[in-house]
Amino acid sequence: MKFLSSKRFVVQLILIFAIFTLGTLIALGLPAALLLNRQNNLQVRALADQANQTAHALLNEKRSQLENNALLLIERPTLNQILFWEQDRVELETYLAEFLSNSNIEAIVICESENALAVAGESGFSSMCQFEGESKFAMVEGTAWLLARADWGVDRADQPYIVVGEQANTILENFKSQSSLDYLLIYDGEAVASNVDELPAQLQDEIDSGVSSNQRIKVVDEGGQTTVYQSTIVPLTGGQNFTLVGLLNIESFLALSKQLRNLVWIAFLAVSLAGAVVAVFVSRRISKPLDQLARSAVSLREGDLTTPLVSSSKIWEMDQLTNALEDARVGLKHSIDQLKMEKLWIENMLNSIVEGILTVDEKNRITYVSKTIENMLGVEMPHLLGRPMDEYFVAVEGEDDFSQQIPGENQSARISALLNGREVLLQVSVSTFIPPEAGNATRALVIRDVTDEERIHRLIGEFMANITHEFRTPLSALSASVELLVDQLPDLSTQEIGQLLHALNIGIIDLQSLIDNLIEAASIEAGRFKVNPRQVALGAITQASVDTVLPIAQKRGLEIVQPAIRQGFLVMADQRRTTQVLVNLLSNAIKHSPENGTVTIRSLMLENHVLIEVQDEGEGVAPERQLQLFNRFISGGSDHDLSLVGMGLGLSVVKAIVEAQGGKVGYKVGEPSGAIFWFTLPLVRN
């Protein structure tokens, strides 16, 4: 994560504190823990040694007691009288039993030549007579005893002696109450006496493997509770193959040591945590203004020069740095504002020029385009920069690349090219300049699309030819009729005069229609075209239109079929201009219908409009001309039939008048043949 990057000041400062804290823990905490552990071991060993000395003293005291009891018995007169004079065994055992009940020993045996003369005590055994030497532990019929012996010292061949003893288990129980240790008496690797109720398996395993002094033994009971003992070997006098082991329960000492260690570690961890908090606090205090400055720098890089740089730091150096950056921001903003104003002025100037500006480098790669070039190519500047010029200005088939046709310096030429698949004619002027240090443009091209100008020039020529033809035909007919009337009027009959006047009327109608279309086209072009819709009967418009073109239809032998229009069938229309619309459509239908044919007018009421259709019986309009029927200078006739081409103004005037009144105009193929021109007018609802 970027936030946890090792390059961040906060992370570095926290790492420094963490390393310092860890070093402190290692340098102080570890020695302290080791010292505590060593102190605990010394204390445990001291306690074990003290308990060892106590057990040794108790054992010596117990031996002394047994020896004293044995000597005391020997010196008793009553015992000597019974033993030596009366020699009554029953009375002797009674006396010994009475003495035993008043002492802390468990067995008394009077022996003679290793034979028992009398035995006192429930646990006494005659085999104790085999005991020799000073007081010590001995095994008597599988039981461990502490025995002491005393001789009478009389001069007899079968000198009697007395043996007193106490079981090792009893002695060890007494030791435990005085030294707080558990004891094990081991004989030939086997525990023969203990003050432990039930010897755990772990202790038995340790006994089998051999117990040494200061050895720690872990014991787990059936409940899963763990107890740790520190062993100590109590020295014994005599008693070969016997080992007295003291077990000091050090669980409480270990728990206390563990608590102390935990306290030490908790203290160090608390100090570490406090250090980390301080590190975070200090780092935040320093890094927060740095982060603010970093964000401000990013904003400056992204072009935000309006937001002032404010520092909330209480560090003098940070405030100085912030003030320096703020001064730089203000100065940079002032400079950039000036450059933006100059750049905007230049761009507005370039974009206000009709011609497009394009600059290229020495490899004919685009380095700048004006808005006009963007609109011309249909591509925005970022997608054009660095691209080859020939990629967008494609040469027409059979010509050199566009870049190869560019004229020389300070020259201009007209070059045909394909822009987005459309062939256009471009006027290109070139100038060479030295680019600025940061630029790489070497030539500037001023490009203007002169396709429309060329087409207009061609259309003007065609228009002049068409208008000459349109005016010549009716004027020639009028001139011939008038000349005949002037020259031969006295010789002409009334019928012949009527025919000549009828021809004159038709010519005048054609001229009037042509002049009306020219006037309307001029007003549309000049932006002064207006309509004044009023409620008018559709029948009046239809009848006026039919009356106007009827002479022309009769001359060609055509019949005009119109529907019966109800009285009060009202539409919202400019009557004069709508009559002109219908006259234009009827005139076109008459021109393109065969002689003795039929021109049909139909009307159909829709929801809010009325649909008027004019259908002829001609050949119809070629599919490639249908989309351009209502454009100026376009007609539906054949190019080679100049008499039917016309000026191409009628349908464009029709479209302008109909749409100005809120209607629509269109064309469709007639059934079974011919062409149908239709338009709609708003219907007046009573």
C-alpha positions in Angstrom: 0.0 0.0 0.0 1.2 3.5 -0.8 0.3 4.7 2.7 2.7 2.1 4.2 5.6 2.9 1.8 9.0 2.9 3.5 9.7 6.3 1.9 7.0 8.0 3.9 8.4 10.1 6.8 5.7 8.9 9.2 6.6 5.2 8.5 10.3 6.0 8.8 9.8 7.8 12.1 7.7 5.0 13.5 10.2 2.4 12.3 13.0 4.4 14.1 11.0 4.4 17.4 10.1 0.7 16.9 13.8 -0.2 16.4 14.8 2.0 19.4 12.1 0.3 21.5 13.1 -3.2 20.3 16.7 -2.4 21.1 15.7 -1.2 24.6 13.7 -4.3 25.1 16.7 -6.5 24.1 19.3 -4.4 26.0 17.3 -4.1 29.2 14.4 -6.5 29.1 16.3 -9.6 28.3 19.0 -9.1 30.9 16.3 -8.2 33.4 14.4 -11.4 32.6 17.6 -13.4 32.8 18.5 -11.8 36.1 15.0 -12.6 37.5 15.3 -16.1 36.3 18.8 -16.5 37.9 17.6 -14.9 41.1 14.7 -17.3 41.2 16.9 -20.3 40.6 19.3 -19.1 43.4 16.4 -18.6 45.7 14.9 -22.0 45.0 18.3 -23.6 45.4 18.8 -21.8 48.7 15.4 -23.0 49.9 16.3 -26.5 48.8 19.6 -26.4 50.6 18.0 -25.0 53.7 15.4 -27.8 53.6 18.2 -30.3 53.0 20.0 -29.1 56.2 16.7 -29.2 58.1 16.0 -32.8 57.0 19.6 -33.7 57.8 19.3 -32.2 61.3 15.9 -33.9 61.9 17.3 -37.2 60.8 20.3 -36.9 63.1 17.9 -35.9 65.9 15.7 -38.9 65.1 18.8 -41.2 65.2 19.8 -39.7 68.6 16.4 -40.3 70.0 16.4 -43.9 68.9 19.9 -44.4 70.3 19.0 -42.7 73.6 15.8 -44.8 73.9 17.9 -48.0 73.4 20.4 -46.9 76.1 17.6 -45.9 78.4 16.1 -49.3 78.2 19.4 -51.1 78.9 19.9 -49.0 82.0 16.5 -49.7 83.5 16.7 -51.9 86.6 13.3 -53.4 86.2 14.1 -54.5 82.7 17.5 -56.0 83.9 15.8 -57.8 86.7 13.1 -59.3 84.5 15.7 -60.1 81.8 18.5 -61.5 83.8 16.9 -62.7 87.1 13.3 -63.6 86.5 13.7 -64.5 82.9 9.9 -64.3 82.4 9.3 -63.7 78.7 5.7 -62.8 79.0 6.4 -60.3 81.7 9.3 -59.0 79.6 7.1 -58.3 76.6 4.5 -56.7 78.8 7.1 -54.4 80.2 8.4 -53.5 76.7 4.9 -52.9 75.4 4.2 -50.5 78.3 7.5 -48.7 77.5 6.7 -48.6 73.8 3.3 -47.0 74.5 5.0 -44.1 76.3 7.7 -43.4 73.7 7.8 -42.3 70.0 9.3 -45.5 68.7 7.4 -48.3 66.9 9.3 -51.5 67.7 11.6 -52.9 70.4 13.4 -56.2 70.0 15.6 -57.8 72.7 18.0 -60.2 71.0 20.5 -62.8 72.0 22.8 -64.3 69.5 20.6 -62.9 66.7 17.6 -64.6 68.2 14.7 -62.6 69.5 14.0 -62.9 73.3 11.1 -60.5 73.3 9.4 -58.3 70.7 7.2 -55.3 71.3 5.2 -53.4 68.7 2.8 -54.4 66.0 5.3 -53.9 63.3 8.2 -55.4 65.2 10.0 -58.3 63.5 12.4 -60.7 65.1 14.6 -60.4 62.0 15.7 -57.0 63.4 18.2 -58.9 65.5 20.4 -59.2 62.5 21.0 -55.4 62.6 24.5 -54.4 63.5 26.4 -51.2 63.8 25.3 -47.6 64.4 21.8 -46.3 63.8 20.8 -46.2 60.2 18.2 -47.2 57.6 17.7 -50.9 57.0 15.3 -53.1 55.1 13.3 -55.5 57.4 11.2 -57.9 55.6 10.5 -55.5 52.7 9.9 -52.4 55.0 12.3 -49.6 55.5 13.2 -48.9 59.1 15.5 -46.5 61.0 17.1 -48.8 63.6 19.4 -48.2 66.6 21.2 -50.9 68.7 22.6 -51.0 72.2 24.5 -53.7 74.0 24.3 -54.5 77.8 28.0 -55.2 77.9 27.8 -58.1 80.5 30.4 -60.7 80.5 28.4 -63.5 78.9 29.0 -65.7 76.0 25.6 -65.0 74.6 25.6 -61.3 75.3 22.1 -59.8 74.9 21.4 -56.5 73.0 18.4 -54.4 72.2 17.2 -53.0 68.8 14.7 -50.2 68.6 13.3 -48.8 65.4 10.8 -46.5 63.7 9.4 -47.0 60.2 10.8 -44.7 57.5 7.3 -43.7 56.3 6.5 -42.4 59.8 9.8 -40.5 60.0 9.3 -38.9 56.6 5.7 -37.8 57.5 7.2 -36.1 60.6 9.9 -34.5 58.4 7.3 -33.1 56.0 5.4 -31.3 58.8 8.7 -29.6 59.9 10.4 -28.9 56.6 7.5 -28.6 54.1 9.3 -31.1 51.7 8.1 -34.3 50.2 10.6 -37.1 50.8 11.4 -40.3 49.0 13.6 -43.0 50.4 15.1 -45.0 47.6 16.7 -48.4 48.0 18.5 -50.0 45.1 16.6 -47.7 42.6 13.2 -48.3 44.1 11.2 -46.0 46.4 10.7 -48.0 49.6 9.3 -45.1 51.7 7.6 -41.8 51.0 5.3 -39.2 52.5 3.5 -38.9 49.2 0.1 -40.7 49.3 0.4 -42.0 45.7 3.6 -41.9 43.8 3.0 -40.3 40.4 4.3 -42.1 37.3 6.6 -39.2 36.4 8.3 -39.5 39.7 8.7 -43.3 39.3 10.2 -42.6 35.8 12.7 -40.2 37.3 13.6 -42.7 40.1 14.2 -45.4 37.5 16.5 -43.1 35.5 18.2 -41.8 38.7 17.5 -38.7 40.7 20.2 -36.1 41.2 20.5 -33.0 43.4 18.9 -29.7 42.1 17.0 -31.6 39.4 13.6 -30.2 38.4 10.8 -32.8 38.0 7.5 -31.9 36.4 4.5 -33.9 37.5 1.0 -33.8 35.9 -1.9 -35.2 37.9 -5.0 -36.8 36.5 -6.8 -33.4 36.5 -4.1 -32.0 34.2 -2.6 -29.8 36.9 1.1 -29.4 36.7 3.5 -29.4 39.7 7.2 -28.7 39.4 9.6 -30.1 42.1 13.2 -29.2 42.9 15.1 -32.3 44.1 17.7 -32.3 46.9 19.8 -35.3 48.2 19.8 -35.6 52.0 23.2 -37.1 53.1 22.9 -40.3 55.1 25.3 -41.9 57.5 25.8 -45.5 56.8 22.9 -47.4 55.2 24.4 -48.5 52.0 22.2 -48.4 48.9 19.8 -46.0 50.6 19.2 -42.5 49.1 16.9 -39.9 50.8 15.5 -37.5 48.2 13.8 -34.3 49.3 11.3 -32.7 46.8 10.7 -29.0 47.2 7.4 -27.8 45.5 8.6 -24.7 43.5 5.4 -24.1 41.5 4.6 -21.0 43.5 8.2 -19.7 43.0 7.9 -20.3 39.3 4.5 -18.6 39.1 5.9 -15.6 41.0 8.9 -15.5 38.7 6.6 -15.7 35.7 4.5 -12.9 37.1 7.6 -10.8 37.6 8.8 -11.5 34.1 5.4 -10.7 32.8 5.3 -7.5 34.7 8.7 -6.6 33.3 7.6 -7.3 29.8 4.3 -5.5 30.3 6.2 -2.5 31.6 8.5 -2.6 28.6 5.6 -3.1 26.2 3.8 -0.2 27.8 6.8 2.0 27.4 7.1 0.8 23.8 3.4 1.6 23.2 3.8 5.0 24.7 6.9 5.5 22.5 4.9 4.4 19.5 2.1 6.8 20.4 4.6 9.6 20.9 6.2 8.7 17.5 2.8 8.8 15.8 2.0 12.1 17.4 5.3 13.7 16.5 5.2 12.2 13.0 1.7 13.4 12.5 2.6 16.8 13.7 5.4 17.0 11.2 3.9 15.0 8.3 0.4 16.6 8.4 1.7 20.0 7.0 4.0 18.0 4.7 1.0 16.1 3.4 -0.9 19.4 2.9 2.0 20.8 1.0 2.2 17.6 -1.1 -1.5 17.8 -2.0 -1.0 21.5 -2.8 1.9 20.6 -5.0 -0.3 18.0 -6.8 -3.0 20.6 -7.2 -0.4 23.0 -8.7 0.8 20.3 -11.0 -2.8 19.7 -12.2 -3.3 23.4 -12.8 -5.2 24.5 -9.7 -3.5 27.8 -9.0 -6.5 29.5 -7.3 -6.4 27.6 -4.0 -4.0 29.4 -1.5 -1.4 27.3 0.3 -2.2 27.4 4.1 -0.1 25.7 6.7 -1.5 24.7 10.1 1.9 23.7 11.4 3.5 25.2 14.5 6.9 24.5 13.0 8.7 27.6 11.9 10.5 25.9 9.0 7.3 24.5 7.7 5.7 27.9 7.7 8.7 29.4 5.8 8.4 26.6 3.2 4.7 27.2 2.8 5.1 31.0 2.4 7.8 30.4 -0.2 5.5 28.0 -2.2 2.6 30.4 -1.8 4.7 33.2 -3.3 5.7 30.9 -6.1 2.0 30.0 -6.7 0.9 33.6 -6.9 3.7 34.5 -9.3 3.0 31.4 -11.4 -0.7 32.1 -11.5 -0.1 35.6 -12.7 2.2 34.4 -15.5 -0.1 31.6 -16.5 -3.1 34.0 -16.5 -1.2 36.3 -18.9 -0.3 33.4 -21.1 -3.8 32.1 -21.1 -5.2 35.5 -22.1 -2.7 35.7 -25.0 -3.3 32.1 -26.0 -7.1 32.6 -25.9 -6.7 35.8 -28.0 -4.6 34.0 -30.6 -7.0 31.0 -30.7 -10.1 33.2 -31.0 -8.4 35.1 -33.8 -7.4 31.8 -35.6 -10.9 30.3 -35.1 -12.6 33.5 -36.3 -10.9 33.1 -39.6 -13.0 31.2 -42.2 -9.9 29.4 -43.4 -8.5 26.6 -41.4 -5.0 26.8 -39.9 -2.8 23.6 -39.9 0.9 23.3 -39.0 3.1 20.3 -39.8 6.7 19.3 -39.0 9.3 18.4 -41.5 7.9 14.8 -41.7 4.4 16.2 -42.5 3.1 15.2 -39.1 0.3 17.5 -37.7 1.4 19.7 -34.8 -1.6 22.1 -34.6 -5.1 22.5 -36.1 -7.6 25.3 -35.7 -11.3 24.7 -34.9 -12.2 25.0 -38.6 -9.9 22.0 -39.4 -11.4 20.0 -36.6 -14.9 20.6 -38.0 -13.7 19.9 -41.5 -12.2 16.5 -40.5 -14.7 15.7 -37.8 -11.8 14.9 -35.4 -10.7 16.8 -32.3 -7.2 18.1 -32.0 -5.8 15.6 -29.4 -6.5 12.8 -31.9 -4.8 14.6 -34.7 -1.6 15.7 -33.1 1.4 13.7 -34.2 -0.5 11.9 -37.0 0.6 12.0 -40.6 -1.3 14.6 -42.6 -2.0 12.2 -45.5 -3.9 9.9 -43.1 -6.7 12.5 -42.9 -6.3 14.3 -46.2 -6.5 11.4 -48.6 -5.6 12.0 -52.3 -8.2 11.1 -54.9 -7.5 8.1 -57.0 -4.8 8.6 -59.6 -3.2 11.6 -57.8 -0.1 12.0 -55.7 -0.3 12.1 -51.9 -1.9 15.3 -50.5 1.4 16.3 -48.9 3.2 16.0 -52.3 0.6 18.3 -53.9 1.1 21.1 -51.5 2.5 24.2 -53.3 5.7 26.0 -52.4 6.3 28.8 -49.9 3.9 31.8 -50.2 2.0 30.0 -53.0 -1.5 28.6 -53.2 -3.2 25.9 -55.1 -6.5 24.0 -55.4 -6.2 20.4 -54.4 -8.9 17.7 -54.6 -9.0 15.4 -51.6 -11.1 12.8 -49.8 -12.3 13.9 -46.3 -14.3 11.2 -44.5 -14.9 9.5 -47.9 -16.3 12.7 -49.4 -14.5 14.4 -52.3 -13.8 18.1 -51.7 -11.9 20.9 -53.4 -9.4 22.7 -51.0 -7.7 26.0 -51.5 -4.2 25.6 -49.8 -1.7 28.3 -49.1 1.7 27.6 -47.5 4.2 29.6 -45.5 7.4 28.5 -43.8 8.4 29.8 -40.4 10.9 29.1 -37.7 9.2 27.4 -34.7 9.8 28.4 -31.1 12.3 26.5 -29.0 9.6 24.1 -27.7 7.9 23.6 -31.0 8.7 21.4 -34.0 6.4 22.8 -36.7 8.1 24.0 -39.9 5.2 24.9 -42.2 1.8 26.5 -41.8 -1.0 25.6 -44.2 -4.1 27.9 -44.6 -6.8 25.6 -46.0 -10.3 26.6 -47.2 -13.0 24.4 -48.5 -14.0 25.8 -51.9 -16.2 22.9 -52.9 -19.4 24.9 -52.4 -18.0 27.9 -54.2 -17.2 25.7 -57.2 -20.6 24.1 -57.1 -22.3 27.5 -56.8 -20.3 28.7 -59.8 -21.4 25.7 -61.7 -25.0 26.0 -60.5 -25.1 29.7 -61.5 -24.1 28.7 -65.0 -26.8 26.1 -65.1 -29.2 28.5 -63.5 -28.5 31.1 -66.2 -28.9 28.5 -68.9 -32.2 27.3 -67.3 -33.6 30.7 -66.8 -32.7 31.7 -70.3 -34.6 28.6 -71.5 -37.5 29.2 -69.2 -38.0 32.8 -70.3 -37.2 32.1 -74.0 -40.0 29.6 -74.5 -43.0 31.6 -73.3 -41.5 34.9 -74.6 -41.0 33.3 -78.1 -44.6 32.1 -78.0 -45.9 35.5 -76.9 -43.8 37.2 -79.5 -45.1 34.9 -82.3 -48.7 35.4 -81.2 -48.4 39.2 -80.9 -46.5 39.5 -84.2 -49.3 37.4 -85.9 -52.0 39.6 -84.4 -50.2 42.8 -85.4 -49.5 41.7 -89.0 -52.7 39.7 -89.8 -55.4 41.0 -87.5 -57.7 42.3 -90.3 -57.5 38.9 -92.0 -58.0 36.7 -88.9 -61.3 35.2 -88.0 -62.7 35.5 -84.5 -61.8 31.9 -83.7 -58.2 32.4 -84.8 -58.0 35.5 -82.7 -59.3 33.6 -79.7 -56.7 30.9 -80.2 -53.9 33.5 -80.4 -55.2 35.2 -77.2 -55.4 31.8 -75.5 -51.7 31.1 -76.4 -50.9 34.5 -75.0 -52.7 33.7 -71.8 -50.8 30.5 -71.3 -47.5 32.2 -71.9 -48.4 34.9 -69.4 -49.3 32.2 -66.8 -46.0 30.4 -67.3 -44.1 33.7 -66.9 -46.1 34.7 -63.9 -45.4 31.3 -62.2 -41.7 31.6 -63.0 -41.5 35.1 -61.7 -43.4 34.2 -58.5 -41.0 31.4 -57.8 -38.0 33.6 -58.4 -39.4 36.3 -56.1 -40.1 33.7 -53.4 -36.7 32.1 -53.8 -35.1 35.5 -53.4 -37.1 36.4 -50.3 -36.1 33.0 -48.8 -32.5 33.5 -49.6 -32.6 37.1 -48.1 -34.3 35.9 -44.9 -37.4 38.0 -45.5 -39.8 35.1 -46.2 -43.0 35.2 -44.1 -46.4 33.6 -44.3 -49.7 34.9 -42.8 -51.9 31.8 -42.1 -55.6 32.5 -41.8 -58.8 30.3 -41.8 -59.5 29.6 -45.4 -61.6 27.0 -47.3 -59.5 24.3 -48.9 -61.9 24.3 -51.8 -61.1 27.9 -52.6 -57.3 27.2 -52.7 -57.9 24.1 -54.9 -60.2 25.8 -57.3 -58.0 28.9 -57.7 -55.0 26.6 -58.5 -56.9 24.5 -61.0 -58.3 27.6 -62.7 -54.7 29.0 -63.0 -53.2 25.9 -64.7 -56.3 24.7 -66.6 -55.4 26.5 -69.9 -52.0 24.7 -69.8 -53.6 21.4 -69.2 -56.1 21.8 -71.9 -53.4 22.7 -74.3 -51.8 19.3 -73.6 -55.1 17.6 -73.7 -54.9 16.7 -70.0 -57.8 16.3 -67.6 -57.5 17.5 -64.0 -59.5 15.4 -61.6 -60.2 17.0 -58.2 -62.3 15.8 -55.2 -65.6 17.4 -54.1 -64.7 19.6 -51.1 -67.4 20.2 -48.5 -68.4 23.8 -47.7 -66.8 24.9 -44.4 -63.7 22.6 -44.8 -61.3 25.1 -43.3 -57.5 25.0 -43.0 -55.0 27.4 -41.5 -53.0 28.7 -44.5 -51.7 31.7 -46.4 -54.2 31.5 -49.3 -52.0 33.2 -51.9 -48.8 31.3 -51.1 -50.7 27.9 -50.7 -52.3 28.5 -54.1 -48.7 29.0 -55.4 -47.7 25.6 -53.8 -50.5 23.8 -55.5 -49.9 25.6 -58.8 -46.2 24.5 -58.7 -47.2 20.9 -58.1 -49.9 20.9 -60.8 -47.5 22.6 -63.3 -44.9 19.9 -62.6 -47.5 17.1 -63.0 -48.7 18.6 -66.3 -45.2 18.9 -67.6 -44.4 15.3 -66.8 -47.7 13.7 -67.8 -48.2 12.3 -71.3 -50.7 14.0 -73.7 -54.4 13.1 -73.1 -53.5 11.9 -69.6 -54.9 12.7 -66.2 -53.6 14.7 -63.2 -55.4 13.8 -60.0 -55.8 15.9 -56.8 -56.8 14.1 -53.6 -57.4 15.2 -50.0 -57.5 13.1 -46.9 -58.4 14.3 -43.4 -56.0 13.2 -40.6 -56.3 14.0 -36.9 -55.2 17.6 -36.9 -54.1 18.0 -40.5 -55.4 17.6 -44.1 -53.2 15.7 -46.6 -53.3 17.0 -50.2 -51.8 14.8 -53.0 -51.1 15.6 -56.7 -50.5 12.5 -58.9 -49.4 12.4 -62.5 -49.1 9.6 -65.0 -45.5 10.2 -66.0 -42.3 8.1 -65.5 -41.8 9.2 -61.9 -38.5 10.4 -60.3 -35.3 8.3 -60.5 -34.4 6.9 -57.1 -31.0 8.7 -57.0 -32.8 12.0 -57.4 -35.6 11.5 -54.8 -33.5 12.6 -51.7 -32.7 15.9 -53.4 -36.0 16.8 -55.0 -36.8 19.7 -52.7 -33.3 21.3 -52.9 -32.8 24.4 -55.1 -31.7 23.9 -58.7 -32.8 20.2 -58.6 -35.8 18.9 -60.6 -37.1 15.5 -61.2 -36.6 15.4 -65.0 -33.8 13.9 -67.1 -30.7 15.9 -67.6 -30.9 15.6 -71.4 -34.5 16.8 -71.6 -33.9 20.5 -71.1 -37.6 21.3 -71.7 -38.6 19.4 -68.7 -35.7 20.3 -66.3 -36.8 23.7 -65.3 -35.0 25.9 -62.9 -35.4 23.6 -59.9 -36.9 26.4 -57.8 -40.5 25.3 -57.6 -40.2 22.4 -55.3 -37.8 24.3 -52.9 -40.4 27.1 -52.7 -43.1 24.5 -52.1 -41.1 23.1 -49.2 -40.4 26.5 -47.6 -44.1 27.6 -47.8 -45.5 24.4 -46.4 -43.0 24.1 -43.5 -43.5 27.7 -42.6 -47.2 27.0 -42.1 -46.5 24.0 -39.8 -47.0 21.3 -42.5 -44.8 18.7 -44.2 -44.0 17.9 -47.8 -42.9 14.7 -49.5 -42.8 12.4 -52.5 -43.8 8.8 -53.1 -44.2 6.5 -56.1 -47.7 6.4 -57.6 -49.9 3.4 -58.2 -49.9 2.0 -60.8 -47.4 4.5 -62.2 -46.4 8.2 -62.0 -45.3 10.4 -59.2 -47.2 11.6 -56.2 -46.2 14.9 -54.5 -48.0 15.6 -51.2 -48.2 18.2 -48.4 -50.2 18.8 -45.3 -52.0 21.8 -43.8 -53.2 22.4 -40.3 -56.9 21.6 -40.0 -59.3 24.1 -38.3 -61.7 22.3 -35.9 -65.1 24.0 -35.2 
